């Protein structure tokens, strides 16, 4: 319940008193057409996952009075401002961007102060369907990628040597055209730690070894974990893939082109938590004819492709990529794994500043100041507004 003071303030509200009140295009599309989506024959036949409902509900209320709000007042002139609460859903374009920025800060605070490379591991198109049939199989992309890298690094030493790499894996389920295309992005330190906790720089990774190991590791993992319903189909596809991809699945793992680790992290982490569809790619939304127009740059040749489709088809593509509840899209391995914190502290031979100082965690106000160079609590009179109370529905 709002207090008597807040109710009096609310009676004097105008649009200028709110921060970030306007809805974005995707938020408007789901607000206006989500009920129609629920009545679509395809959706009726195969109901939406519960996580889709919860994320859409949060997203459409994001930064509106329906999500709750906080009241701030200037102690000097007694002007006030209402700040609607955000939804914190990564499905939300606005909150997704903030999440990516915060995650980048977190990663910068823990990574080794050494060059890192951006590694991308992809899968054959024929395999994508299995990860959509059973989303639990997405965990195999993480474990297979980790097993692949650990094997590659172990091969650098003798038989009994065990080298520990440092890497962070993030999962993407979408391609530029919004279709289902699960693959992983990896932030990999250009080096490894031996059993004596001595750091060694990495000079070379064999693409051929990486490609082949990634393919075989993933195919074996799928074989051992897929449900009986799809075993025969997977076996037939596997035989085809071994003939077609004699050099393994496509991977991308060049040495970094950036001079410092911050730039590399910024480049890789821009993929982390970013919304499936950037607002800037939407060229038109027609609520009357119920269409959405957007574009993407084709990966193969860089050609721009323009799409105009119904809002229903557009929403179907977006909700396909909502992760299940509690599913971790970012995972830490080797030296970066949380269980390895003691080992991290021992690796001090590399530089004077091996692990980077923890960065200041930004709240909503800090984020706006850092991103837009605007302090939302700076009053017109030059004083700073102070928090009074908040309303949570």
Buried (B, 14 or more C-beta within 10 A) or exposed (E): EBEEEBEEBBEEEEEEBBBBBEBBBBBBBBBBBBEBBEEBEEBEEEEBBEBBBBBBBBBBBBBBBEBBBBBBBBEEEEBBBBBBBBBEBBBBBBBBBBBBBBBBBBBBBBBBBBBBBBBBBBBBEBBBEBBEEBBEBBBBBBBBBBBBBBBBBBEBBEEEEEBBBBBBBBBBBBBEEBEBBBBBBBBBBBBBBBEEBEBBEBEEBEBEBBBBBBBBBBBBBBEEBBEEEBEEBBEEBBEEBEEEBEEBBBBBBEBBEBEEBBEBBBBBBBBBBBBBBBBEBBEEBEEEEBBBBBBBEEEEEEEEEEBBBBBBBBBBBBBBBBBEEEEEBBBBBBBBBEEBEEBBEEBEEBEEEBBBEEBEEBEBBEBBBEEEEEEBBEBEEEBEBEEBEBBEE
